[in-house]
Amino acid sequence: MIKNSLIKFFASGLCSGYSPFIPGTTGTIPAWILAYFWLGHNPTALWLAAGISIVASIALASLAEPLLGHDSKKIVIDEWAGMIISLLMVPFSLTNYIIAFVAFRGFDAVKIYPADRAENLPRGWGVTADDIVAGIQANILTQLVIFILAKAG
Protein backbone atom coordinates (compact mmCIF):
# COMPACT_ATOMS: atom_id res chain seq x y z
CA MET A 1 0.00 0.00 0.00
CA ILE A 2 1.17 3.49 -0.80
CA LYS A 3 0.03 4.80 2.60
CA ASN A 4 2.19 2.27 4.49
CA SER A 5 5.15 3.01 2.22
CA LEU A 6 4.84 6.73 2.92
CA ILE A 7 4.57 6.12 6.66
CA LYS A 8 7.74 3.99 6.59
CA PHE A 9 9.54 6.51 4.38
CA PHE A 10 8.90 9.47 6.67
CA ALA A 11 9.11 7.58 9.99
CA SER A 12 12.49 6.22 8.91
CA GLY A 13 13.78 9.73 8.28
CA LEU A 14 13.61 9.50 4.49
CA CYS A 15 14.90 5.89 4.77
CA SER A 16 18.02 6.89 6.74
CA GLY A 17 16.81 4.62 9.57
CA TYR A 18 17.32 1.58 7.35
CA SER A 19 21.08 1.91 7.69
CA PRO A 20 22.62 -1.32 9.04
CA PHE A 21 25.28 0.79 10.77
CA ILE A 22 24.11 2.69 13.90
CA PRO A 23 20.70 3.69 12.49
CA GLY A 24 20.00 6.21 15.26
CA THR A 25 23.10 8.21 14.44
CA THR A 26 22.74 7.71 10.69
CA GLY A 27 19.10 8.75 10.99
CA THR A 28 20.06 11.93 12.84
CA ILE A 29 22.44 13.14 10.14
CA PRO A 30 19.76 14.31 7.65
CA ALA A 31 18.09 16.38 10.38
CA TRP A 32 21.44 17.94 11.28
CA ILE A 33 22.15 18.71 7.61
CA LEU A 34 18.69 20.22 7.18
CA ALA A 35 19.14 22.36 10.28
CA TYR A 36 22.66 23.49 9.41
CA PHE A 37 22.16 24.32 5.75
CA TRP A 38 18.54 25.46 5.74
CA LEU A 39 17.23 26.37 9.19
CA GLY A 40 20.20 27.46 11.28
CA HIS A 41 20.32 31.03 10.03
CA ASN A 42 16.66 31.55 10.98
CA PRO A 43 15.80 30.98 14.66
CA THR A 44 12.06 31.26 13.95
CA ALA A 45 12.28 28.53 11.31
CA LEU A 46 14.22 26.34 13.74
CA TRP A 47 11.55 26.75 16.43
CA LEU A 48 8.83 26.00 13.89
CA ALA A 49 10.73 22.93 12.70
CA ALA A 50 11.06 21.73 16.30
CA GLY A 51 7.31 21.96 16.85
CA ILE A 52 6.46 20.31 13.55
CA SER A 53 9.01 17.55 14.06
CA ILE A 54 7.66 16.73 17.53
CA VAL A 55 4.07 16.46 16.30
CA ALA A 56 5.14 14.56 13.17
CA SER A 57 7.29 12.20 15.21
CA ILE A 58 4.52 11.29 17.64
CA ALA A 59 2.06 10.70 14.79
CA LEU A 60 4.43 8.88 12.44
CA ALA A 61 5.98 6.71 15.14
CA SER A 62 2.49 5.69 16.29
CA LEU A 63 1.57 4.74 12.73
CA ALA A 64 4.92 3.06 11.98
CA GLU A 65 5.13 0.83 15.05
CA PRO A 66 2.57 -1.70 13.76
CA LEU A 67 4.50 -1.82 10.47
CA LEU A 68 8.09 -1.84 11.74
CA GLY A 69 7.81 -3.07 15.33
CA HIS A 70 7.66 -1.48 18.77
CA ASP A 71 10.25 1.33 18.97
CA SER A 72 12.00 -0.12 15.92
CA LYS A 73 15.55 1.08 15.25
CA LYS A 74 14.29 1.95 11.76
CA ILE A 75 12.03 4.65 13.20
CA VAL A 76 14.29 7.71 13.41
CA ILE A 77 11.87 10.60 12.98
CA ASP A 78 12.16 10.96 16.77
CA GLU A 79 15.90 11.59 16.34
CA TRP A 80 15.01 14.41 13.99
CA ALA A 81 12.88 16.05 16.68
CA GLY A 82 15.56 15.62 19.35
CA MET A 83 18.32 16.89 17.09
CA ILE A 84 16.42 20.05 16.22
CA ILE A 85 15.59 20.66 19.90
CA SER A 86 19.28 20.36 20.75
CA LEU A 87 19.98 23.26 18.36
CA LEU A 88 17.39 25.74 19.66
CA MET A 89 19.01 29.02 20.77
CA VAL A 90 22.48 27.66 19.94
CA PRO A 91 24.54 30.35 18.19
CA PHE A 92 24.88 29.31 14.57
CA SER A 93 28.31 27.95 13.71
CA LEU A 94 29.69 24.67 12.43
CA THR A 95 31.54 24.05 15.71
CA ASN A 96 28.46 24.70 17.85
CA TYR A 97 26.28 22.50 15.67
CA ILE A 98 28.82 19.66 15.83
CA ILE A 99 28.93 19.99 19.63
CA ALA A 100 25.13 19.75 19.71
CA PHE A 101 25.14 16.71 17.41
CA VAL A 102 27.65 14.83 19.56
CA ALA A 103 25.85 15.83 22.76
CA PHE A 104 22.48 14.72 21.41
CA ARG A 105 23.76 11.35 20.21
CA GLY A 106 25.42 10.81 23.59
CA PHE A 107 22.35 11.69 25.64
CA ASP A 108 20.08 9.69 23.32
CA ALA A 109 22.28 6.61 23.63
CA VAL A 110 22.73 6.78 27.42
CA LYS A 111 19.15 7.83 28.31
CA ILE A 112 19.82 9.74 31.53
CA TYR A 113 16.81 10.36 33.80
CA PRO A 114 14.14 11.40 32.92
CA ALA A 115 14.71 10.18 29.34
CA ASP A 116 14.77 6.57 30.56
CA ARG A 117 11.29 7.03 32.03
CA ALA A 118 9.93 9.01 29.09
CA GLU A 119 10.42 6.14 26.66
CA ASN A 120 7.94 4.08 28.71
CA LEU A 121 5.05 6.18 27.46
CA PRO A 122 2.78 4.37 24.99
CA ARG A 123 3.22 4.27 21.19
CA GLY A 124 4.65 7.31 19.43
CA TRP A 125 4.65 9.29 22.66
CA GLY A 126 7.30 7.02 24.19
CA VAL A 127 9.27 6.76 20.96
CA THR A 128 9.47 10.56 20.80
CA ALA A 129 9.52 11.65 24.46
CA ASP A 130 12.95 10.24 25.29
CA ASP A 131 14.42 12.07 22.30
CA ILE A 132 12.75 15.32 23.36
CA VAL A 133 14.37 14.94 26.79
CA ALA A 134 17.73 13.99 25.23
CA GLY A 135 17.45 17.05 22.96
CA ILE A 136 16.84 19.31 25.95
CA GLN A 137 19.73 17.74 27.87
CA ALA A 138 22.01 18.10 24.84
CA ASN A 139 20.95 21.70 24.38
CA ILE A 140 21.82 22.54 27.99
CA LEU A 141 25.21 20.84 27.69
CA THR A 142 25.90 22.54 24.36
CA GLN A 143 25.07 25.96 25.82
CA LEU A 144 27.36 25.22 28.79
CA VAL A 145 30.25 24.11 26.56
CA ILE A 146 29.85 27.21 24.36
CA PHE A 147 29.85 29.42 27.48
CA ILE A 148 32.98 27.73 28.89
CA LEU A 149 34.80 27.93 25.54
CA ALA A 150 33.92 31.64 25.25
CA LYS A 151 35.25 32.35 28.78
CA ALA A 152 38.42 30.32 28.14
CA GLY A 153 39.09 32.05 24.80
C-alpha positions in Angstrom: 0.0 0.0 0.0 1.2 3.5 -0.8 0.0 4.8 2.6 2.2 2.3 4.5 5.1 3.0 2.2 4.8 6.7 2.9 4.6 6.1 6.7 7.7 4.0 6.6 9.5 6.5 4.4 8.9 9.5 6.7 9.1 7.6 10.0 12.5 6.2 8.9 13.8 9.7 8.3 13.6 9.5 4.5 14.9 5.9 4.8 18.0 6.9 6.7 16.8 4.6 9.6 17.3 1.6 7.4 21.1 1.9 7.7 22.6 -1.3 9.0 25.3 0.8 10.8 24.1 2.7 13.9 20.7 3.7 12.5 20.0 6.2 15.3 23.1 8.2 14.4 22.7 7.7 10.7 19.1 8.8 11.0 20.1 11.9 12.8 22.4 13.1 10.1 19.8 14.3 7.7 18.1 16.4 10.4 21.4 17.9 11.3 22.2 18.7 7.6 18.7 20.2 7.2 19.1 22.4 10.3 22.7 23.5 9.4 22.2 24.3 5.8 18.5 25.5 5.7 17.2 26.4 9.2 20.2 27.5 11.3 20.3 31.0 10.0 16.7 31.5 11.0 15.8 31.0 14.7 12.1 31.3 13.9 12.3 28.5 11.3 14.2 26.3 13.7 11.5 26.7 16.4 8.8 26.0 13.9 10.7 22.9 12.7 11.1 21.7 16.3 7.3 22.0 16.9 6.5 20.3 13.5 9.0 17.5 14.1 7.7 16.7 17.5 4.1 16.5 16.3 5.1 14.6 13.2 7.3 12.2 15.2 4.5 11.3 17.6 2.1 10.7 14.8 4.4 8.9 12.4 6.0 6.7 15.1 2.5 5.7 16.3 1.6 4.7 12.7 4.9 3.1 12.0 5.1 0.8 15.1 2.6 -1.7 13.8 4.5 -1.8 10.5 8.1 -1.8 11.7 7.8 -3.1 15.3 7.7 -1.5 18.8 10.2 1.3 19.0 12.0 -0.1 15.9 15.5 1.1 15.2 14.3 2.0 11.8 12.0 4.7 13.2 14.3 7.7 13.4 11.9 10.6 13.0 12.2 11.0 16.8 15.9 11.6 16.3 15.0 14.4 14.0 12.9 16.0 16.7 15.6 15.6 19.3 18.3 16.9 17.1 16.4 20.1 16.2 15.6 20.7 19.9 19.3 20.4 20.8 20.0 23.3 18.4 17.4 25.7 19.7 19.0 29.0 20.8 22.5 27.7 19.9 24.5 30.4 18.2 24.9 29.3 14.6 28.3 27.9 13.7 29.7 24.7 12.4 31.5 24.1 15.7 28.5 24.7 17.8 26.3 22.5 15.7 28.8 19.7 15.8 28.9 20.0 19.6 25.1 19.8 19.7 25.1 16.7 17.4 27.7 14.8 19.6 25.8 15.8 22.8 22.5 14.7 21.4 23.8 11.4 20.2 25.4 10.8 23.6 22.3 11.7 25.6 20.1 9.7 23.3 22.3 6.6 23.6 22.7 6.8 27.4 19.2 7.8 28.3 19.8 9.7 31.5 16.8 10.4 33.8 14.1 11.4 32.9 14.7 10.2 29.3 14.8 6.6 30.6 11.3 7.0 32.0 9.9 9.0 29.1 10.4 6.1 26.7 7.9 4.1 28.7 5.0 6.2 27.5 2.8 4.4 25.0 3.2 4.3 21.2 4.6 7.3 19.4 4.6 9.3 22.7 7.3 7.0 24.2 9.3 6.8 21.0 9.5 10.6 20.8 9.5 11.6 24.5 13.0 10.2 25.3 14.4 12.1 22.3 12.8 15.3 23.4 14.4 14.9 26.8 17.7 14.0 25.2 17.5 17.0 23.0 16.8 19.3 25.9 19.7 17.7 27.9 22.0 18.1 24.8 21.0 21.7 24.4 21.8 22.5 28.0 25.2 20.8 27.7 25.9 22.5 24.4 25.1 26.0 25.8 27.4 25.2 28.8 30.3 24.1 26.6 29.8 27.2 24.4 29.9 29.4 27.5 33.0 27.7 28.9 34.8 27.9 25.5 33.9 31.6 25.3 35.2 32.3 28.8 38.4 30.3 28.1 39.1 32.1 24.8 
